[in-house]
Amino acid sequence: MEAMEHMDSLEQPIKVLLVDDHEMVRIGLAAVLNTEDGIEVVGEASNGMEGIRLAQAYRPDVVLMDLVMEGMDGVETTRKLLELYPDCKVIVLTSYLDDGKMYPVIEAGAFSYLLKTSRATEIADAIRAAARGQSVLESQVAAKMMNRFRQPKAEAVQKPHEQLTDREMDVLKCVGKGLSNQEIAEELFIGIKTVKFHVTNIFAKLGVDDRTQAAIYAHKHGIAE
């Protein structure tokens, strides 16, 4: 037991780098985080370029990254930082929740996303979680991400032809060219009954009532040659 306690006392603190263009924000964060067990602020950067330079010097475990900064913004800084040090965990700490800033930085590799309205204990917990490989997302961010994942399903409803099989697409192209069922059978080397079966399925999936509507749909969506 004494040996285990000795080992715990020798564990290195989580090295944190602050990247924010507001000096008072950096001062406040550093003052609070340095009082937290197992966390040490090793550097403070006022812009993206300085953040990259200090990351090279201090090799932080976690970087608290602001998004809106003059020169290199938080998105580009995150991308360049992770290209150099892929094991580093970037936690976005920002006042912004709009999609134009949130999605690009997450795609750039940001590990967690917090708002500056977060409590000090929440930021500290997110740092510890990041060091353990656990991501933390602000509840509003998580909700936006879930909505984004649902978007492809909505798009599928808007484009019914994406539900067609490859063979049904072939038949629809022929319908769009004005071919009869017999001509489609000859064109695709399939039986007339098979053609009728596909046409019926196409009507149902596209929500159309006849060949004319199906042909119009095919031309409208660039399916017919």
Solvent accessible surface area in square Angstrom, and as a share of the most:
residue,aa,sasa,rsa
1,M,176,0.79
2,E,145,0.65
3,A,70,0.54
4,M,115,0.51
5,E,104,0.47
6,H,112,0.50
7,M,120,0.54
8,D,82,0.43
9,S,83,0.54
10,L,111,0.55
11,E,124,0.55
12,Q,157,0.70
13,P,46,0.29
14,I,30,0.15
15,K,69,0.29
16,V,0,0.00
17,L,1,0.00
18,L,1,0.01
19,V,2,0.01
20,D,7,0.04
21,D,53,0.27
22,H,106,0.47
23,E,106,0.47
24,M,143,0.64
25,V,45,0.26
26,R,31,0.11
27,I,82,0.41
28,G,34,0.32
29,L,26,0.13
30,A,11,0.08
31,A,63,0.49
32,V,59,0.34
33,L,1,0.01
34,N,82,0.42
35,T,109,0.64
36,E,41,0.18
37,D,123,0.64
38,G,43,0.42
39,I,9,0.05
40,E,77,0.35
41,V,20,0.12
42,V,31,0.18
43,G,11,0.11
44,E,69,0.31
45,A,0,0.00
46,S,40,0.26
47,N,55,0.28
48,G,0,0.00
49,M,125,0.56
50,E,46,0.21
51,G,2,0.02
52,I,20,0.10
53,R,138,0.50
54,L,19,0.09
55,A,0,0.00
56,Q,90,0.40
57,A,71,0.55
58,Y,98,0.37
59,R,141,0.51
60,P,10,0.06
61,D,59,0.31
62,V,0,0.00
63,V,0,0.00
64,L,4,0.02
65,M,1,0.00
66,D,7,0.04
67,L,5,0.02
68,V,63,0.36
69,M,13,0.06
70,E,153,0.68
71,G,82,0.79
72,M,30,0.13
73,D,56,0.29
74,G,0,0.00
75,V,23,0.13
76,E,57,0.26
77,T,1,0.00
78,T,0,0.00
79,R,94,0.34
80,K,80,0.34
81,L,2,0.01
82,L,28,0.14
83,E,126,0.56
84,L,88,0.44
85,Y,43,0.16
86,P,102,0.64
87,D,124,0.64
88,C,11,0.07
89,K,50,0.21
90,V,0,0.00
91,I,0,0.00
92,V,0,0.00
93,L,7,0.04
94,T,0,0.00
95,S,82,0.53
96,Y,88,0.34
97,L,37,0.19
98,D,64,0.33
99,D,68,0.35
100,G,59,0.57
101,K,63,0.27
102,M,0,0.00
103,Y,25,0.10
104,P,44,0.28
105,V,0,0.00
106,I,40,0.21
107,E,119,0.53
108,A,16,0.12
109,G,36,0.35
110,A,14,0.11
111,F,52,0.22
112,S,1,0.01
113,Y,0,0.00
114,L,8,0.04
115,L,18,0.09
116,K,63,0.27
117,T,122,0.71
118,S,17,0.11
119,R,161,0.59
120,A,41,0.31
121,T,79,0.46
122,E,66,0.30
123,I,8,0.04
124,A,0,0.00
125,D,81,0.42
126,A,1,0.01
127,I,0,0.00
128,R,61,0.22
129,A,8,0.06
130,A,0,0.00
131,A,53,0.41
132,R,153,0.56
133,G,45,0.44
134,Q,94,0.42
135,S,65,0.42
136,V,51,0.29
137,L,71,0.36
138,E,40,0.18
139,S,85,0.55
140,Q,95,0.42
141,V,0,0.00
142,A,37,0.29
143,A,55,0.42
144,K,61,0.26
145,M,30,0.13
146,M,102,0.45
147,N,83,0.43
148,R,86,0.32
149,F,136,0.57
150,R,130,0.47
151,Q,96,0.43
152,P,81,0.51
153,K,153,0.65
154,A,51,0.40
155,E,89,0.40
156,A,34,0.27
157,V,114,0.66
158,Q,128,0.57
159,K,92,0.39
160,P,24,0.15
161,H,30,0.13
162,E,97,0.44
163,Q,98,0.43
164,L,17,0.08
165,T,70,0.41
166,D,123,0.64
167,R,89,0.32
168,E,6,0.03
169,M,45,0.20
170,D,47,0.25
171,V,0,0.00
172,L,0,0.00
173,K,66,0.28
174,C,5,0.03
175,V,5,0.03
176,G,6,0.06
177,K,90,0.38
178,G,63,0.60
179,L,43,0.21
180,S,52,0.33
181,N,34,0.18
182,Q,100,0.44
183,E,80,0.36
184,I,0,0.00
185,A,7,0.06
186,E,109,0.49
187,E,90,0.40
188,L,29,0.15
189,F,186,0.77
190,I,38,0.19
191,G,43,0.41
192,I,62,0.32
193,K,168,0.71
194,T,55,0.32
195,V,0,0.00
196,K,109,0.46
197,F,127,0.53
198,H,25,0.11
199,V,11,0.07
200,T,87,0.51
201,N,40,0.21
202,I,1,0.01
203,F,40,0.17
204,A,80,0.62
205,K,69,0.29
206,L,14,0.07
207,G,66,0.63
208,V,22,0.13
209,D,118,0.61
210,D,63,0.33
211,R,79,0.29
212,T,90,0.52
213,Q,74,0.33
214,A,0,0.00
215,A,22,0.17
216,I,107,0.54
217,Y,26,0.10
218,A,0,0.00
219,H,106,0.47
220,K,163,0.69
221,H,68,0.30
222,G,64,0.61
223,I,15,0.08
224,A,16,0.12
225,E,158,0.71
